[in-house]
Amino acid sequence: MIGLGLIIIRRWRDPWWRFVIYGLAVAIVPGAITNEPFHQLRLMGYPVFLIVLTIPPMEWLLAPDATARPRHVEQAVVAPYQSPGSFSRPIRLGILGVLLAATIAQAVDFQITFWREGPKRVYEFDAMYKPLYDAAVAQPQRPIYLENGMWGPAYMNAYWYATVESRPISEFVRLPDGARPPSGVIVLSSNSDCQNCQVIQKSGAYLLYRAK
């Protein structure tokens, strides 16, 4: 926020910093216009611009006092967003120390929350898919059909686990959206239920069944 304020007040005429603000705003769009609830991958560009925005405040907070050098040198070397203004260097270093301490506190809080709540996020990481995958590949019948249902394109999980296990992808067939599987095949689905089928095993929002 300090960087954004310094750019708007002192560096708005600089095309580079106008581009940074533009990029910051546009980087939000991919996550805003899609309906996928887990949109973090679509926002990967956003933190890049946030990091760039820390450059002006870091230079401003670390800049020497104007009285510490001749006036003509200070004007030539210190950019407009670096100019200390009415704050002395000890005050600015104090502000920087508070910000860094808050950053460390946030990192510690994140780690504590992550290790406490992380194991509970079974749905966010499709942890319930693996038991059904193991049950499916334990079946002698091939190929295994992969059905995308109301819980998203879960077929990629089967491809991922197969790749990790050095299992041929040819053992799986991805069903087109809305298509019905052939009679008698086994299906690994991201639907919670099925019609005209024999349920083999259910795990969370996922289902392993034999089509009739």
C-alpha positions in Angstrom: 0.0 0.0 0.0 2.9 2.4 0.7 4.4 1.6 -2.7 1.0 2.2 -4.4 0.7 5.5 -2.6 4.2 6.6 -3.5 3.7 5.8 -7.2 0.4 7.6 -7.4 1.7 10.7 -5.7 5.2 10.9 -7.0 5.8 8.6 -10.0 2.5 8.7 -11.9 4.2 10.2 -15.0 6.6 7.3 -15.2 5.3 4.8 -17.8 6.9 1.9 -16.1 5.1 2.4 -12.8 1.8 3.0 -14.6 2.4 -0.4 -16.2 3.0 -2.0 -12.8 -0.3 -0.6 -11.5 -2.1 -1.7 -14.7 -0.5 -5.2 -14.3 -1.6 -5.4 -10.7 -5.2 -4.7 -11.6 -5.3 -7.0 -14.7 -3.6 -9.9 -12.8 -6.8 -10.3 -10.8 -9.0 -10.7 -13.8 -8.3 -14.5 -14.5 -9.5 -15.4 -11.1 -12.4 -13.0 -11.1 -14.0 -14.2 -14.4 -13.9 -17.9 -13.8 -16.1 -20.0 -11.5 -13.5 -22.5 -10.4 -13.5 -22.2 -6.5 -9.7 -23.1 -6.3 -8.5 -20.1 -8.4 -5.0 -19.7 -6.9 -3.3 -20.9 -10.1 -5.0 -18.2 -12.1 -3.6 -15.6 -9.8 0.1 -16.6 -10.0 1.0 -13.2 -11.7 -0.6 -11.2 -8.9 2.1 -11.7 -6.2 4.8 -10.7 -8.8 3.4 -7.2 -9.1 2.9 -7.0 -5.3 6.6 -7.7 -4.8 7.6 -5.1 -7.4 5.4 -2.6 -5.5 7.7 -3.1 -2.5 10.6 -1.5 -4.3 9.6 2.2 -3.9 8.9 2.0 -0.2 12.0 0.0 0.5 14.1 2.7 -1.3 12.2 5.5 0.5 12.6 3.9 3.9 16.3 3.2 3.5 17.2 6.5 1.9 19.7 8.7 3.8 18.6 12.0 5.3 18.8 14.9 2.9 21.2 16.7 5.3 23.7 13.8 5.1 24.9 14.9 1.6 25.2 18.0 -0.5 22.0 19.3 -1.9 23.0 18.8 -5.6 24.1 15.2 -4.9 20.8 14.4 -3.1 18.8 15.7 -6.0 20.8 13.8 -8.5 20.9 10.5 -6.7 17.7 10.2 -4.7 14.7 9.5 -6.9 11.3 11.3 -6.2 9.9 8.2 -4.5 13.1 7.9 -2.4 12.9 11.4 -1.0 12.7 11.1 2.8 10.3 14.0 3.1 9.7 15.2 6.7 10.5 11.8 8.3 14.0 11.4 9.7 16.0 8.3 8.9 15.6 6.7 12.4 11.8 7.1 12.1 11.8 5.5 8.7 14.0 2.7 9.8 11.6 2.2 12.8 8.7 2.0 10.3 10.6 -0.6 8.3 11.4 -2.6 11.4 7.7 -2.7 12.3 6.7 -3.8 8.8 9.4 -6.6 8.8 8.3 -7.7 12.3 4.7 -7.9 11.0 5.8 -9.9 8.0 7.6 -12.4 10.2 4.6 -12.6 12.5 2.3 -13.3 9.5 4.7 -16.0 8.3 4.7 -17.7 11.8 0.9 -17.5 12.0 0.6 -19.0 8.5 2.9 -22.0 9.4 1.0 -22.6 12.7 -2.3 -22.5 10.9 -1.0 -24.6 8.0 0.3 -27.5 10.2 -2.9 -27.4 12.3 -5.5 -27.2 9.6 -3.7 -28.6 6.6 -4.4 -32.3 7.3 -8.1 -31.4 7.5 -8.3 -30.1 3.9 -9.0 -33.4 2.3 -11.5 -32.1 -0.2 -9.3 -29.1 -1.3 -6.5 -31.6 -2.3 -8.7 -34.4 -3.5 -7.3 -36.7 -0.8 -10.4 -38.9 -1.0 -9.6 -39.8 -4.6 -6.6 -42.0 -3.9 -8.4 -44.8 -2.1 -10.7 -45.2 -5.1 -7.8 -45.1 -7.5 -6.1 -47.9 -5.5 -9.3 -49.9 -5.5 -9.7 -49.4 -9.3 -6.2 -50.4 -10.3 -6.5 -53.5 -8.0 -9.3 -54.7 -10.3 -8.0 -57.0 -13.1 -10.3 -55.4 -15.7 -8.9 -52.8 -18.2 -9.3 -50.2 -19.3 -10.6 -48.1 -16.3 -13.0 -45.4 -17.4 -12.6 -41.9 -15.9 -15.8 -39.8 -15.6 -15.9 -36.1 -14.8 -18.9 -35.3 -12.7 -20.2 -32.5 -10.6 -17.0 -32.3 -8.5 -14.8 -31.3 -11.4 -12.3 -32.9 -13.8 -10.9 -35.5 -11.5 -9.5 -37.6 -14.4 -6.2 -35.7 -14.0 -5.8 -37.3 -10.5 -5.7 -40.8 -12.1 -3.2 -39.6 -14.7 -1.1 -38.1 -12.0 -1.0 -41.2 -9.7 -0.4 -43.5 -12.8 2.5 -41.4 -13.8 4.0 -41.5 -10.3 3.6 -45.3 -10.3 5.0 -45.6 -13.8 1.7 -47.1 -14.9 0.8 -46.7 -18.6 -1.8 -44.0 -19.2 -3.3 -46.4 -21.8 -4.9 -48.3 -18.9 -7.4 -45.4 -18.6 -10.0 -44.0 -20.9 -11.4 -40.6 -20.3 -15.1 -40.4 -21.0 -16.3 -37.3 -22.9 -18.5 -35.0 -20.8 -22.1 -36.3 -20.7 -21.2 -39.6 -22.3 -22.3 -42.9 -20.8 -19.8 -45.6 -20.2 -20.1 -49.0 -22.0 -21.9 -51.8 -20.2 -19.7 -53.9 -17.8 -16.7 -51.5 -17.5 -15.5 -50.1 -14.2 -15.7 -46.3 -13.8 -13.9 -44.0 -11.5 -16.1 -40.9 -11.2 -16.3 -37.5 -9.6 -20.0 -37.9 -9.2 -21.5 -38.7 -5.8 -23.9 -41.2 -7.3 -24.7 -43.0 -10.5 -27.6 -44.5 -12.4 -28.0 -48.1 -13.7 -24.7 -49.1 -12.0 -23.2 -51.3 -9.3 -21.4 -49.3 -6.7 -18.0 -50.9 -5.8 -16.7 -48.3 -3.4 -17.4 -44.7 -2.4 -14.9 -42.2 -0.9 -16.0 -38.7 -0.1 -17.4 -37.1 -3.3 -16.0 -39.8 -5.5 -17.4 -43.1 -6.7 -16.1 -46.3 -8.1 -18.7 -48.4 -9.9 -19.4 -50.9 -12.6 -21.7 -49.8 -15.4 -24.7 -52.0 -16.3 
